[in-house]
Amino acid sequence: MLKTLNWYIAKNFLVTFLAAIGVLTFGMTGARLLKVFEYISEGVDSSAAFKFLLYVLPVALSYTIPWAALVAIMLVFGRLSADNEITAMRACGVSILQIVAPIIAITFGLSCICLYIQMDVGPTNLAKSKDVIKMVALESPMALFKPGIPQQFDDLIILIDSKEDDGTIRGVQIYRMEGNEVKQDISASVGWIKVDAKSQKLKIELENTVIIDYMKDGIQERPTAGHSSIEIEYGKRMEQISIMKRDKFENFRALYARSVIERQRGDRKRICEIETELNQRVVMALSPIAFLLLGLPMAIRTSRRETSVGLFMSVLLAGIYFCAILGANVLRSVPQAFPQYIVWIVPILYQAFGAYYIFHMAKR
């Protein structure tokens, strides 16, 4: 009987969990998916575009796996409680711990998966996704230019209103900067972008250009008839992108090695930043267990069949949990605030209150 009961609960949980993780993952990667289709429409190789999506998928799963587990817990046990099935099980001598035993096992397995993603797969693939973007920029520099979005190359900031497949750009505005100050404003109604992939250079040719020079003694406007051109080494810009220096792109082994080096140097700030990153990953990996401990008694006590109630509670609990953990990043460069320990406050509270209510319910 107990085996049949456990299979019944586990089956309901897994069905709801798989449905929830599908919806949540699609929702979180929706913006990335649109970016993939945008790249393809601009002539980028579709394999590179979908490779980018594949690399960012583990990062999304590190959030959607625990969230989907919480949704499944709230919906399944809320319905079981509303239908008095849990009351009937307990009347037959089955304890609350026996009822949730299969969910505890599944949740522990999900936490192990999340830990693997957080410590190894996620950061490594996130770094690879940035490399894909870098290669796309080198192979298809036209994809860099998006209407209404400024692009910076060295001291130039380029803004366009529209572009066409043949390289024609319209509504061109180019600012030549010196520090944070604009030194030159170059505008043209139409222009053309020509790419030299071999030398990784592109030339922007402009027609009927208006150049405004900002000088100490005033502003000088110089209308230019005919054509003018600006040459940009786009490959130089891409080669200067260094992402591996950021902690979130490094796996556990690399971060641990760096922390050892920083301890030898005595750099408290860097040690605090690295420890905060590592603690955040562990806490995120343990979120399925925290959600189980707190979500289970709340689902049973609310005793509601309505899906909306369970979804609202899951969004609220997950939102508080994730915001509290990620919010520690604000203090990661302040060793005096101990952000590496602050990230544990909400998870410990979730697990402590959840464990208390579960054992309190088990004694009744």
N, C-alpha and C positions, 0 to 999 in steps of 0.2 A: 504493500500500500504506500509506504513512504517513498519507495523508488518511483512509483507512478506519479505521486504528488510532486516530487522534485522535478521530474521530466515535464510535467504540465506547466509548472511555474517557469522553468528554464526555457521552454519552447515559447511561451508568451513573451518572455523578456527578450529573447533573441530576435523574434520577428519584429517586435516594436523597435528594438535597438537598431537593426539593419535598415528599417524604413527611416528612422530618425537620422542615422549617420549619412544616408544617401541625400536626404533633403538638406541637412546642415552643411555637408561638404560641398554640395552644388552651390548653395548660397554663398559660402565663403570664397569659393573659387570662381564665382560668376564674373567678377570684375577682371580676373586674370584671363578667363575664357574669352571675354570681349577683346582683351588686349591681343590674344593669340589671333583671333579673326582679323583684327585690325592690321597686325603684322603681315598676315597672308595677303590681305587686300592690297598692301603696299609693295608686294613682290617678294617678300621674304619667303625663303624655303619653308614649306609647311612642316617638314620634319623638325626643323629648328624651333618653330613656334610651338609645336606640341611637346617637344622635349622640355621647353621652358615650363609648360603647364605641369608636366610629369615631375619636375624637380621641386615645384612649390607645393605639390600635393601632400607630402609628408608633414610639412609645417601646418597645413590646414587640418590634417588628421590629428595632430597633437592637441588641438582644441576641440574638434568635433567628436572624437572618441569619448572623452569624459562627459561632454555635454549630452551626447546621444544616450549614454548610460544613465544620466540623471533623468532625461526625458522618459526613458523606458521605465525606470523605477517609479517615477511619479504617476505615469499613466497606468501601468500594470497593477501596482499595489493599491492605487486609488480606486481602481475598478473592483479589485478583489475585496477590498474593505467595504465598498458601497454595496456590493452584492452579498455581503455577509459570509463570503467564502472563507475568509480568515477566521471569523468567529466559529464557523462550522469545523474548520480544521483543528482549532484549539479545543473545541468541545470533544473532539475524538482523541484527545491526548497528545496532539502534535504541538510542540513548543514553537515559539516564534523563531528561535534560532534554527530549528530544523526546517522551518518553512523557507527561511532565507538562505540556507546553506548553499544551494546551487548558485545563487546570485553572488554570494561572497566569493565562491571559487571563480566564477566568470569575471567578476570585478578585479580580483587579484591578477588574473591573466591579462586583463586590459591595462592594468597599471604597469605590468612588465613590458607590454608593447609600447606604451607611452614613454616609459623610461628609456627604452632602446631608441625610440625616435628622437627624444629630447637630447640624449647624450651623444648620439652618433649620426643616425640617418638624416635627421632634420637639418642640423647646421651644415653638414657636408653638401646636401642637395641644395640648400639655400645659396651656398657659395657658387655651386655649379649653375644655378639659374642666373646669377649675375654674370657669369662667364658667357652664357648663351646670349644675353643682351649685348655684351661687349662684342661678341663675334658677329651678331646681326648688324651692329653699328659699323663694323669694319667692312663687312661684305655688302651691306645695303645701306649706305649712309643717307640716302634719301628718306629712309624710314625715321631718321632723327627729326626731320622737320615736320612738325604737326601744327596745323593752323591754330593760332591763338595761344600756343605754348612756347615761351621763350627758350632758346637754346644758346648756351654759352660756349665759346671757343676762345681760349686765352683771354684777351681783353675785349672780345666782341660779344655782344648779346644780340641775337637775331630773332625777329618776330615776323611772322607772315600771316596774311589773312586767308590764303588758299593756295593750293598747289595742284598741278595736273600731272598725269602719268608721263608726259614727255619732258618733265623737269621744269616746266614753266611755273613761276611763283608770282603771286599778285599781292599787292598791299604790303610791300617789304619795308621793314623798319629795322635799322641796324644802329646799335649804340656802341661807341668805342669808349671803354671805361678806363679810368685811372684810379685804382682803389675803389672807393664807393662813389666817386664823382663821374658824371657824364662829361666827356671831353669833346665828343663829336656825335652828331645825330645825322644819320644818312637815311634818306627815304626815297622810295621809287614806287611807281604804280605797278610796274611789271619787271620781271627779271627771269633769269634762267640759271639753273644749277647744272654744272657739268662736272662729272666725277672721273678722276684718274685713279682707278683701283690699284694700279701697279705701284704708284708712288704714294698712295693713300692721301691724295689731295683732292680738294674740290674747289671749283672756281664759281663764284657768284657774279654773273654779269647783269648789270642794271642799266635800264634805259631812262633817259631824262631824269637824272638824279638831282636831288636837292640836298646839299650838305650844310649843316649848321655847326659852326665851331664855337665852343664855349671857352672864352678866354678871360683872363683876369680883368681886362679893361672893357669887356662887353661881349656881345654876340655878333658873329659874322655869318651871313647867309650867302651860300655860293651855289646858285643853280648851274647845273652842268648839262649841256646839250650832248646828245649822242650817247655812246656807251661808256661805262666805267666798270671796273671789275675788282673783286676782292678774292684773294686766294687764301684758303684755310687748309692746314694740315690736320685733318680729322683723325688720322691714325695716331698722332701724337697725343691727342686728348684721351683716346681710349686706352693707350698704354699707360697713362698716368693714373688710371683708376686702380686703386689698391683696396680690395675689400677684405683681404685675409687679416688685416690688422684689427678688425672689429671682432669683439668677443663672440657675438651671436653667430658668426660664420665658422667658428672652430669647434671641433668635437671635444669630448671630455679629456682625452689624452693630451691634446694640444693645450687646452686650458690648464690642466694640472701641471704640465711641464712649465708653462709660463708662470704659474703661481709660485713654483719652486724658485725660479729665477728671480722673480720680484721679491720674494722673501729674503733671498741672499742680498739683494740690493737695498732692502729696507724701505721700499716704496709703499707706504701704507695706502695711498690712494688707489694705486693699481691693484694691490692685493684685495682691497675692499670691492672694487669693481668686478674682479674675477670671481671672488667668493659669492657676491650677490648674483652673478649670472649662473653659477653652478647651483646655488640654493634655489633659485627660481625654477630651474629645470627639474630639480628633484620634486619640488612642491607641485609643479604642474603635472608631473608623472603620477603623483599620489592623489590627484584630484578625483579619479573614479572611486577610490575608497572613501574619501571625505564626502563625496556626493551620496554614496550608498548609506553611510552612517547617519547623515542628517536628513537625506531625502526620504528614506524608508519610513521613519516614524511620522514625518510630516504627511506623507501620502496616506498612511493608514489612519491618522487622526482626522484628516480633512474628509475622507470617505466620500469622494465625489467621482461620479462617472464622467462628468463633462471633460472633454479633452482640453478645452480652453483653460480650465483651472490648472490642470497639470502642466500645460505649456507655460502659463504665466509664472507659476512657482519655479519651474526649471530655469526660465530666463532670469528671474530675479536672483535665485541662488547662484547660478553660474556667473551672472554678471558681477555680483558682489565679490565672488571668489577670484575671478580673473582680474578685475580692476584692482583689488587689494594687492595681488602679486605683482602685476605689471607696474603698479603705482610706485613700487619700491625703486624703480629705475630713476625716479626723480632725485633720490638720495644716494644713488650708487657711488657718487664721487665725494660723499661726505662721510668719512670713516667714523666721525664722532657720533653719528646718528645710528650706527650699526644696522644698515639696511639689510645685510645678509641674514640678520635674525628677525627683522621686522616682517619679512616675507612669510615667516612661519606663524604669525599671530592668528590670522584668519583660518588657515588650514587646521591648526590645533584646536581652535574654538569649534569649528565644524565637527571635527572628529570627537572632541570631548563631549559636546552637547548631544551629538548623535548617539554615541556609545551609551551615555547616561539614559537617554530616553528608550533605547532598545532594551537595555537590561531592566529598566523600570517596567516596560511593557511585558517582558518575559516573566517577571515575578508575579504579575497579576493573574 
